[in-house]
Amino acid sequence: MMWSKFLKPYFATYRDGSKLIKQNHSTAVCNNLSETFPEEPCGPCIKTPIPGPRTKQLLEDLNKIQQANSTSIFVNYDKCAGNYLVDADGNTYLDLYTNISTIPLGYNHPELLQVFNKQHELRSLINRPALGVFPGEDWPARMKNIINMIAPYGLTQLNTMMCGACANENAFKHAFMAYRRKMRGNDNFSREEKDTALLNQVPGIPKLSIMSFKNCFHGRTLGTLSATRSKFIQKIDIPAFDWPCAPFPQYRYPLEENCEFNIEEDNKCLAEVEHLMDRWCRKGMPVAGIIVEPIQSEGGDNHASPSFFRKLQSIARNNNAAYILDEIQTGGGPTGKFWCHEYFDLDCPPDIVTFSKKLQLGGYFSTEDMKPQQPFRTFNTWMGDPGKVIILEKCLKIIMRDKLIENVCSTGKYTLECLEQIQSDFCPTIHSVRGRGTFIAFTAETPEKRNEIIKRLKSKGVWSGACGSASIRLRPTLMFQQKHADIFLDILTKVIQETRCPIRKSGPELSPCNIDKDKYRVPPPDASTPQINLKDC
């Protein structure tokens, strides 16, 4: 189905501030994107049950070596192309999850395949340096180039790391060091501080904390796991720091129909943030940093208003706490801006912005105030990977040249409007459609219904992801276009028709349009309710 025929023309504004241009959703922002992957399939093709026989055998082999039951499928990366993933059994999927949102330009982008054809780049790849002590002579220029291309406004410092958890872990360290420097007035450590540091005792080891939010995910290293609050299986049996956890707004949708409730959600959460800041200070463990995702991803694609993030930053500043934005999943363009926090119109730059995923390696940008004053305070052997930085540089050039952020805006707006139409027809089977750019999610009627929808999508050749208790998230490439969206929307419609529960067991069949949707509206949750889920239609 060509979903565009149901939609009106719209106006698009480009990042360069050019004049508003009226165009139809069916007009591609970048007409040459389809030419990038001449071998991209025209649609999904499923040949075997999922998982197929070869995948089952490979999983059996891998389980003899490690606990591998988190494995979904084994992939034949030689045959993947563009927005399509091919598994070990030859099944072809339209991939809307892209290795947990890590593939920016699609599989086997022809220009990325040529990156290491030059001898210098190849030598940088195989002679992997310990960047903290033996960086290549081109390393300062590469770092400066990355800063010039994508650094968030006001953040002049850049540290690369191996992964997102490493980035957040070291961001915490920067926050702690900066807090102690403010309290001490300098970094001239006393003899007592030096001696007690090796004994894990105060004053060398201060009692400080990091505040995070319910349902958040920031990583699985020991520090970041203390801040992570999404699933018990990630944390159980692992010792954790006594750090505060604040509530994150749980909005009702559609937003325009629930303004009063959602504003109250913001106010309640911010009030609790201030209460926890005071409580932990009185406990003798003041909060040195607040870490928050612009969109809580694994926790359920939970959004909050720009006003919430501005007020949260103000609370952090008033308490000398670093304001850390975890853009590991939102950074790199999937929300329609390179950094999602650009939507928030913050009063001043955040202190630290962490990244990974689509940016190919981990790292963080920070202000000058967050910079340690001594060497070896932020240090490990690798400190990133020059090979990944070379790939990142090429990715950024392609993103800018091919106007892929504009493509995300166009395709994302189209996909969201179509999903809202499907939601209108099939609520409550799916509801609470939400998103920025192609960073989109919707919620199923129940967790079981969500799992069934994902399974049926997979069986028809669409790979999506779960998040929260009952939501489905889309994390396509930046090359995802309307033609791909149409395939997904058609298959999703068929899946919902197959999974939709009948409203009554007898009498005439009810069409999606004449269901009494008000019946499924859920009142604001009672304060005693232990879990708050988005249930509004």
C-alpha positions as CSV (number, residue, x, y, z in Angstrom):
1,M,0.0,0.0,0.0
2,M,1.2,3.5,-0.7
3,W,0.4,5.2,2.6
4,S,1.3,8.6,1.2
5,K,-2.1,8.9,-0.5
6,F,-3.7,9.2,2.9
7,L,-1.5,12.1,4.0
8,K,-1.5,15.8,3.3
9,P,1.5,17.8,2.0
10,Y,3.6,19.3,4.8
11,F,6.3,21.9,5.3
12,A,9.9,20.9,6.0
13,T,12.6,23.1,7.6
14,Y,16.2,22.3,6.9
15,R,19.0,22.6,9.4
16,D,20.8,25.2,7.3
17,G,17.9,27.6,7.9
18,S,16.9,27.7,4.3
19,K,13.4,28.8,3.2
20,L,10.4,26.6,4.1
21,I,9.7,24.3,1.2
22,K,6.3,22.8,0.6
23,Q,6.5,19.2,-0.4
24,N,4.7,15.9,-0.3
25,H,5.8,12.9,1.8
26,S,6.2,10.9,-1.4
27,T,9.0,13.2,-2.5
28,A,12.3,11.8,-1.3
29,V,14.7,14.3,0.4
30,C,17.6,12.6,-1.3
31,N,16.7,11.1,-4.6
32,N,20.0,9.3,-5.0
33,L,19.8,7.2,-1.8
34,S,18.2,4.3,-3.7
35,E,21.2,4.3,-6.0
36,T,23.6,3.7,-3.1
37,F,22.6,0.1,-2.7
38,P,21.8,-1.4,-6.1
39,E,21.8,-4.8,-4.6
40,E,19.4,-4.0,-1.8
41,P,16.4,-6.4,-1.9
42,C,13.0,-5.0,-2.9
43,G,11.4,-6.6,0.2
44,P,11.7,-9.3,2.9
45,C,12.0,-13.0,2.0
46,I,11.5,-15.7,4.7
47,K,12.5,-19.2,3.7
48,T,12.6,-21.1,7.0
49,P,11.0,-21.1,10.4
50,I,12.7,-18.6,12.7
51,P,15.1,-19.6,14.0
52,G,16.1,-21.8,11.1
53,P,18.0,-25.1,11.3
54,R,21.5,-23.6,10.7
55,T,20.9,-20.9,13.3
56,K,19.9,-23.6,15.8
57,Q,23.0,-25.5,15.1
58,L,25.3,-22.5,15.4
59,L,23.6,-21.6,18.7
60,E,24.1,-25.1,20.0
61,D,27.8,-24.8,19.1
62,L,28.2,-21.4,20.7
63,N,26.4,-22.4,23.9
64,K,29.2,-25.0,24.4
65,I,31.6,-22.1,24.7
66,Q,29.6,-19.4,26.6
67,Q,26.1,-18.6,27.7
68,A,24.7,-17.5,24.3
69,N,21.0,-17.7,24.7
70,S,20.7,-13.9,24.2
71,T,21.5,-14.6,20.6
72,S,18.6,-13.9,18.3
73,I,20.0,-15.1,15.0
74,F,23.3,-15.5,13.3
75,V,23.9,-13.1,10.4
76,N,25.5,-13.5,7.0
77,Y,27.0,-10.1,6.8
78,D,28.4,-10.7,3.3
79,K,24.9,-10.8,1.9
80,C,23.3,-8.0,3.9
81,A,22.6,-4.8,1.9
82,G,21.3,-1.4,2.8
83,N,18.3,-1.7,5.1
84,Y,18.1,-5.5,4.8
85,L,19.7,-8.1,7.0
86,V,20.3,-11.8,5.9
87,D,20.6,-14.5,8.5
88,A,22.5,-17.8,8.4
89,D,19.5,-19.6,6.9
90,G,19.1,-17.2,4.0
91,N,16.1,-15.3,5.4
92,T,16.0,-11.7,4.4
93,Y,14.6,-9.1,6.9
94,L,13.8,-5.4,6.6
95,D,15.9,-4.4,9.6
96,L,14.3,-1.7,11.8
97,Y,16.5,-2.6,14.8
98,T,20.0,-2.5,13.1
99,N,22.1,-4.3,15.7
100,I,20.5,-2.3,18.6
101,S,20.7,1.0,16.6
102,T,24.4,0.8,15.7
103,I,24.3,0.8,11.8
104,P,24.1,4.4,10.6
105,L,24.4,4.0,6.8
106,G,23.0,0.5,6.2
107,Y,24.8,-2.7,5.7
108,N,27.8,-2.8,3.4
109,H,27.7,0.8,2.3
110,P,30.0,0.8,-0.8
111,E,32.0,3.8,0.4
112,L,32.6,2.3,3.8
113,L,33.9,-0.9,2.2
114,Q,36.6,1.2,0.6
115,V,37.7,3.0,3.7
116,F,40.8,0.8,4.4
117,N,42.0,0.6,0.8
118,K,44.5,3.3,1.5
119,Q,47.7,2.1,3.1
120,H,47.7,4.7,5.9
121,E,44.2,3.9,7.0
122,L,45.0,0.2,6.9
123,R,48.2,0.6,9.0
124,S,46.2,2.7,11.5
125,L,43.8,-0.3,11.8
126,I,46.3,-3.1,12.3
127,N,48.8,-1.1,14.4
128,R,46.3,-0.4,17.1
129,P,47.9,2.0,19.6
130,A,47.6,2.6,23.3
131,L,46.1,6.0,22.6
132,G,46.8,7.4,26.1
133,V,50.6,7.2,25.6
134,F,51.4,6.3,22.0
135,P,48.8,7.9,19.7
136,G,49.6,8.3,16.0
137,E,50.9,11.6,14.8
138,D,47.6,12.3,13.0
139,W,45.5,11.7,16.2
140,P,45.2,15.4,17.2
141,A,44.0,16.4,13.7
142,R,41.5,13.6,13.7
143,M,40.1,14.6,17.1
144,K,39.9,18.3,16.1
145,N,38.1,17.2,12.9
146,I,35.5,15.3,14.9
147,I,35.0,18.3,17.3
148,N,34.6,20.7,14.3
149,M,32.0,18.4,12.7
150,I,29.7,17.3,15.5
151,A,30.7,18.6,18.9
152,P,27.6,19.8,20.8
153,Y,27.6,23.6,21.2
154,G,29.9,24.7,24.0
155,L,31.6,21.4,24.5
156,T,35.3,21.7,23.5
157,Q,36.7,18.6,25.1
158,L,36.6,15.1,23.5
159,N,37.6,11.7,25.0
160,T,37.1,8.5,23.0
161,M,36.4,5.2,24.6
162,M,35.5,1.6,23.5
163,C,31.8,1.5,24.2
164,G,28.8,3.4,25.6
165,A,29.2,1.9,29.1
166,C,32.9,3.0,29.1
167,A,31.8,6.5,28.1
168,N,29.3,6.8,30.9
169,E,31.6,5.2,33.5
170,N,34.3,7.8,32.7
171,A,31.8,10.6,32.6
172,F,30.9,9.7,36.2
173,K,34.6,10.0,37.1
174,H,34.8,13.4,35.5
175,A,31.7,14.5,37.5
176,F,33.2,13.2,40.7
177,M,36.6,14.8,40.1
178,A,35.0,18.2,39.1
179,Y,32.8,18.1,42.2
180,R,35.8,17.5,44.5
181,R,37.8,20.2,42.8
182,K,35.0,22.7,43.4
183,M,34.7,21.7,47.1
184,R,38.4,21.6,47.7
185,G,39.1,24.8,45.6
186,N,42.0,23.0,43.8
187,D,43.5,19.7,43.0
188,N,46.4,19.9,45.5
189,F,45.8,16.6,47.3
190,S,46.7,16.3,50.9
191,R,48.9,13.5,52.2
192,E,45.9,12.1,54.1
193,E,43.9,12.0,50.9
194,K,46.6,10.2,49.0
195,D,47.1,7.6,51.7
196,T,43.4,6.9,52.4
197,A,42.7,6.6,48.6
198,L,44.6,3.3,48.5
199,L,42.6,2.0,51.5
200,N,39.2,2.9,49.9
201,Q,38.6,5.3,52.8
202,V,37.6,8.9,53.3
203,P,38.8,11.6,52.7
204,G,40.7,10.1,49.7
205,I,37.6,8.2,48.6
206,P,34.7,10.6,49.1
207,K,31.2,9.6,49.6
208,L,29.5,10.9,46.5
209,S,26.6,9.7,44.3
210,I,25.2,9.9,40.8
211,M,21.4,10.4,40.3
212,S,19.6,8.5,37.5
213,F,16.0,7.8,36.7
214,K,13.5,4.9,36.9
215,N,13.6,2.7,33.8
216,C,16.9,4.2,32.6
217,F,19.7,2.3,31.1
218,H,23.3,3.5,31.1
219,G,25.5,0.4,30.8
220,R,26.6,-2.7,32.6
221,T,30.0,-1.8,34.1
222,L,30.0,-1.6,37.9
223,G,29.4,2.2,38.1
224,T,26.9,2.5,35.3
225,L,25.0,-0.6,36.5
226,S,24.4,1.2,39.8
227,A,22.7,4.0,37.7
228,T,20.8,1.5,35.5
229,R,17.2,0.8,36.5
230,S,15.6,-1.0,33.6
231,K,15.6,-4.8,34.2
232,F,16.4,-6.9,37.2
233,I,18.4,-9.5,35.2
234,Q,21.0,-6.8,34.5
235,K,21.6,-6.1,38.1
236,I,20.8,-9.1,40.3
237,D,23.7,-10.5,42.4
238,I,25.9,-7.5,41.5
239,P,26.9,-5.2,44.4
240,A,25.8,-1.6,43.7
241,F,26.4,1.9,45.1
242,D,23.7,3.6,47.2
243,W,22.7,6.2,44.6
244,P,19.4,8.0,44.2
245,C,16.8,7.1,41.6
246,A,14.3,9.7,40.6
247,P,11.0,9.1,38.7
248,F,10.9,9.9,35.0
249,P,7.8,11.4,33.5
250,Q,5.3,8.8,32.2
251,Y,3.3,10.7,29.6
252,R,-0.2,9.9,28.3
253,Y,-0.8,10.1,24.5
254,P,-1.9,11.8,22.3
255,L,0.1,14.7,23.9
256,E,-2.2,17.4,22.7
257,E,-5.1,15.8,24.6
258,N,-3.2,15.3,27.8
259,C,-1.3,18.5,28.4
260,E,-2.5,19.1,31.9
261,F,-1.7,15.5,33.1
262,N,1.7,15.5,31.4
263,I,2.7,18.9,32.9
264,E,1.8,17.6,36.3
265,E,4.0,14.6,35.6
266,D,6.9,16.9,34.9
267,N,6.3,18.9,38.1
268,K,6.0,15.8,40.3
269,C,9.2,14.3,38.9
270,L,11.2,17.5,39.3
271,A,9.9,18.0,42.9
272,E,11.1,14.5,43.7
273,V,14.5,15.2,42.1
274,E,14.9,18.2,44.4
275,H,13.8,16.1,47.4
276,L,16.3,13.3,46.6
277,M,19.1,15.9,46.1
278,D,18.5,17.2,49.6
279,R,18.0,13.7,51.1
280,W,21.3,12.4,49.7
281,C,23.1,15.5,50.8
282,R,21.8,15.0,54.4
283,K,23.0,11.3,54.2
284,G,26.5,12.6,53.6
285,M,26.5,11.4,49.9
286,P,25.9,14.5,47.9
287,V,24.9,14.1,44.2
288,A,27.9,15.0,42.0
289,G,26.1,14.4,38.7
290,I,22.7,13.8,37.2
291,I,22.6,11.5,34.2
292,V,19.6,11.3,32.0
293,E,18.7,10.0,28.5
294,P,17.0,12.5,26.2
295,I,14.6,9.6,25.4
296,Q,14.7,6.6,27.7
297,S,15.3,3.9,25.2
298,E,15.5,0.4,26.7
299,G,13.2,1.6,29.5
300,G,10.3,2.1,27.1
301,D,11.1,5.0,24.7
302,N,9.8,7.4,27.4
303,H,9.9,11.1,26.4
304,A,9.9,14.2,28.5
305,S,9.3,17.9,27.5
306,P,12.1,20.4,26.8
307,S,10.9,22.3,29.9
308,F,11.6,19.2,32.0
309,F,15.2,19.0,30.8
310,R,15.8,22.7,31.2
311,K,14.5,22.7,34.8
312,L,16.5,19.5,35.5
313,Q,19.6,21.3,34.3
314,S,18.8,24.2,36.6
315,I,18.5,21.9,39.6
316,A,21.9,20.3,38.8
317,R,23.6,23.7,38.5
318,N,22.1,24.9,41.8
319,N,23.6,21.9,43.5
320,N,27.0,21.9,41.8
321,A,26.2,18.6,40.1
322,A,27.3,17.8,36.6
323,Y,24.5,17.6,34.0
324,I,25.2,14.5,31.9
325,L,23.2,13.7,28.8
326,D,23.4,10.1,27.7
327,E,23.0,10.3,23.9
328,I,24.4,6.9,23.3
329,Q,21.3,5.8,21.5
330,T,19.8,9.1,20.5
331,G,23.1,10.7,19.1
332,G,24.1,10.6,15.5
333,G,20.9,11.8,13.8
334,P,18.0,9.2,14.3
335,T,15.8,11.8,16.1
336,G,16.0,14.3,13.2
337,K,18.8,16.4,14.9
338,F,22.3,15.2,15.3
339,W,21.9,15.5,19.1
340,C,18.5,15.0,20.5
341,H,19.1,17.6,23.2
342,E,19.1,20.2,20.5
343,Y,15.3,20.1,20.8
344,F,15.5,21.2,24.4
345,D,16.8,24.8,24.0
346,L,18.9,24.5,27.1
347,D,19.9,27.7,28.9
348,C,23.5,26.6,28.7
349,P,25.5,23.6,27.3
350,P,25.3,20.4,29.3
351,D,28.5,19.5,31.2
352,I,29.0,16.1,29.4
353,V,27.3,14.4,26.4
354,T,28.1,10.7,26.0
355,F,27.9,8.8,22.7
356,S,28.3,5.5,21.0
357,K,26.1,3.3,18.8
358,K,25.7,5.0,15.5
359,L,29.0,6.9,16.1
360,Q,30.8,3.6,15.9
361,L,32.8,3.9,19.2
362,G,32.2,5.2,22.7
363,G,33.2,8.6,24.0
364,Y,32.0,11.9,25.4
365,F,32.2,15.6,24.8
366,S,32.5,17.9,27.8
367,T,33.1,21.5,28.9
368,E,36.5,22.8,29.9
369,D,35.5,22.7,33.5
370,M,35.1,18.9,33.4
371,K,38.7,18.4,32.2
372,P,40.9,16.7,34.8
373,Q,44.0,18.7,35.8
374,Q,46.4,15.7,36.1
375,P,47.3,13.0,33.6
376,F,46.3,9.3,34.1
377,R,43.0,10.3,35.8
378,T,41.0,9.3,32.7
379,F,43.1,6.5,31.2
380,N,43.1,2.9,29.9
381,T,45.1,1.0,27.4
382,W,43.1,1.6,24.2
383,M,41.2,4.9,25.0
384,G,39.2,4.2,21.8
385,D,40.1,2.8,18.4
386,P,41.6,4.8,15.5
387,G,40.0,2.3,13.0
388,K,36.6,3.2,14.3
389,V,37.4,6.9,14.2
390,I,38.4,6.6,10.5
391,I,35.0,4.9,9.8
392,L,33.2,7.6,11.8
393,E,34.9,10.4,9.8
394,K,33.7,8.8,6.6
395,C,30.2,8.3,8.0
396,L,29.9,11.9,9.0
397,K,31.0,13.1,5.5
398,I,28.3,10.9,3.9
399,I,25.6,12.0,6.4
400,M,26.3,15.7,5.6
401,R,26.8,15.2,1.9
402,D,23.6,13.1,1.4
403,K,21.5,15.2,3.8
404,L,20.6,12.1,5.8
405,I,19.3,14.1,8.8
406,E,16.8,15.7,6.4
407,N,15.9,12.2,5.2
408,V,15.3,11.1,8.7
409,C,13.0,14.1,9.3
410,S,11.0,13.4,6.1
411,T,10.7,9.6,6.5
412,G,10.1,9.9,10.3
413,K,7.2,12.4,9.9
414,Y,5.7,10.1,7.2
415,T,6.1,7.0,9.3
416,L,4.7,8.6,12.5
417,E,1.6,10.0,10.7
418,C,0.9,6.6,9.2
419,L,1.4,4.8,12.5
420,E,-1.1,7.3,14.1
421,Q,-3.6,6.3,11.5
422,I,-3.0,2.6,12.2
423,Q,-3.3,3.4,15.9
424,S,-6.6,5.2,15.3
425,D,-7.9,2.1,13.5
426,F,-6.7,-0.5,15.8
427,C,-6.5,1.0,19.3
428,P,-6.1,-0.5,21.9
429,T,-4.1,-3.3,20.2
430,I,-1.4,-0.6,19.7
431,H,-1.5,2.9,21.2
432,S,0.8,5.7,22.4
433,V,2.6,6.2,19.1
434,R,5.5,8.6,19.8
435,G,8.9,9.6,18.4
436,R,11.3,12.1,17.0
437,G,12.6,11.5,13.5
438,T,12.7,7.8,12.9
439,F,13.3,7.2,16.6
440,I,9.8,5.8,17.0
441,A,7.9,3.5,19.3
442,F,4.4,2.5,20.1
443,T,2.9,0.4,22.9
444,A,0.9,-2.8,22.7
445,E,-2.2,-3.6,24.7
446,T,-0.3,-6.1,26.9
447,P,3.3,-7.4,27.2
448,E,2.1,-10.7,25.8
449,K,0.5,-8.9,22.8
450,R,3.7,-6.9,22.3
451,N,5.8,-10.1,22.2
452,E,3.3,-11.7,19.7
453,I,3.5,-8.7,17.4
454,I,7.3,-8.8,17.4
455,K,7.2,-12.5,16.7
456,R,4.8,-12.2,13.8
457,L,6.6,-9.2,12.3
458,K,9.8,-11.4,12.4
459,S,8.0,-14.3,10.7
460,K,7.0,-11.9,7.9
461,G,10.4,-10.4,7.5
462,V,10.5,-7.3,9.7
463,W,13.0,-7.1,12.5
464,S,12.0,-4.7,15.3
465,G,12.9,-4.3,19.0
466,A,11.2,-4.5,22.4
467,C,11.5,-1.9,25.1
468,G,9.9,-1.2,28.4
469,S,7.2,-3.6,29.5
470,A,5.0,-3.5,26.4
471,S,6.5,-1.3,23.8
472,I,8.0,-1.8,20.3
473,R,10.8,0.4,19.1
474,L,12.0,1.2,15.7
475,R,15.7,1.9,15.1
476,P,16.3,2.0,11.4
477,T,19.3,3.3,9.5
478,L,19.6,6.9,8.5
479,M,19.0,5.6,4.9
480,F,15.5,4.4,5.8
481,Q,13.1,5.8,3.2
482,Q,9.4,6.0,2.5
483,K,9.5,2.8,0.3
484,H,10.9,0.9,3.3
485,A,8.3,2.5,5.6
486,D,5.5,1.4,3.3
487,I,6.7,-2.2,3.5
488,F,6.8,-2.1,7.3
489,L,3.4,-0.4,7.6
490,D,1.7,-3.0,5.3
491,I,3.2,-5.9,7.3
492,L,2.4,-4.3,10.6
493,T,-1.2,-3.8,9.6
494,K,-1.5,-7.5,8.6
495,V,0.1,-8.5,11.9
496,I,-2.2,-6.4,14.0
497,Q,-5.2,-7.8,12.1
498,E,-4.0,-11.3,13.0
499,T,-3.3,-10.5,16.7
500,R,-6.2,-8.3,17.5
501,C,-8.5,-9.8,20.1
502,P,-12.2,-9.8,19.4
503,I,-14.1,-7.3,21.5
504,R,-17.0,-9.6,22.0
505,K,-17.5,-13.3,21.4
506,S,-20.9,-13.1,19.6
507,G,-22.9,-10.7,17.4
508,P,-21.7,-8.8,14.3
509,E,-18.0,-8.3,13.9
510,L,-16.7,-4.9,14.9
511,S,-14.4,-3.1,12.5
512,P,-11.4,-1.3,13.9
513,C,-13.1,2.1,13.4
514,N,-16.2,1.4,15.4
515,I,-14.5,0.1,18.6
516,D,-15.4,2.2,21.6
517,K,-11.9,3.5,22.2
518,D,-12.9,5.6,25.2
519,K,-13.6,2.3,27.0
520,Y,-9.8,1.7,27.0
521,R,-8.7,5.0,28.3
522,V,-7.0,4.5,31.6
523,P,-7.3,7.2,34.3
524,P,-4.2,8.7,35.8
525,P,-2.4,6.1,37.9
526,D,-2.9,6.1,41.6
527,A,0.1,7.1,43.6
528,S,0.3,3.7,45.2
529,T,0.7,2.0,41.9
530,P,4.2,0.4,41.8
531,Q,4.6,0.6,38.0
532,I,3.3,3.4,35.7
533,N,2.7,2.4,32.1
534,L,1.5,4.4,29.2
535,K,-2.0,3.0,28.5
536,D,-3.7,6.0,26.9
537,C,-5.1,5.5,23.4
